[in-house]
Amino acid sequence: TLKKVSGQDLYVVEIKDTDGKTQKFVWLTNFEGSDRLINLGNDVTGTKVGVSYTNLEYFSPKLKEYIVRKKISRLEL
């Protein structure tokens, strides 16, 4: 279930999984389903979704180490 989409330069999509845990995904590129997510606008809370993602490793200047984030590759609404 979608909780929220937030961010300025990069969006982070928060989804509550079936175990009740919140998962965060970065929206970096165009992906299947992104148009539908854009059309929802700010009214995303509570929308049931399926998500596919890939792990993306990048360097964080703030932490001074490499970190892994989940990059959305597909979203089914």
N, C-alpha and C positions, 0 to 999 in steps of 0.2 A: 504494500500500500504506500502510495506517495505521501510523504510528510511535507516536504517543501523543496523549492528550488531557490538557491540564494547565491549571491556573489556579485561582483562588479566586472572585473576583467575576465574572470573564469567562473562558470557556474558549477556549483556542487549540488547534486541531486541526492536528497535523503529519502531512503525507502525503508519502511519497517518490514522485516522479513517474517516468514511464517512462525518463527520462534519468538517474535516480539522484539527482536534486536534491531537497532537502527544501523543501516549500512550507508556509507557515503560513497558516491561515485562522481568522478570529474567528467565534465562535459567539455571535451577539447576539440572534437571534430564533428562533422556531419555524420549521423548514423541513422539507420532505419528506425523510423518512429519519431525522429526529432521534430518533424513538421507538426505532428499531432501534439507533441508536448508544447511547442511554441504556441499553437492555437489555443491551448488551455489557458494560457496567460497565468495570472496569479491564482486561479481557481484550481489548483492541483491537489489540494489536501483531500485524502480519502480515496483517490483514484486507484483502482486495482491495476497492477502492472506486472509484467514479466520482464526481466532484464538479463542481457548477456553482456559480458565485460571481459576485458583483458587486463592483466596486471601490468602496470607501467612503472618502471624504476626511473627516478630522476634525482638530481642533486638538489638538496635544500640548503641555500646559503644561510638561512636562519639557524638551522640545526647543525650545519657543517657536516652533513652525512647524506648518503643516499637513502631514499625512502621509497616505498611502494604504495601506489594508489590504484584504485580500480577505475579504469577508463571505459565508459559506456560504448558498446559496439552495436547494440540493438535494444530497442524498448518496445514492448507490446502492450498496448492499452486495451 
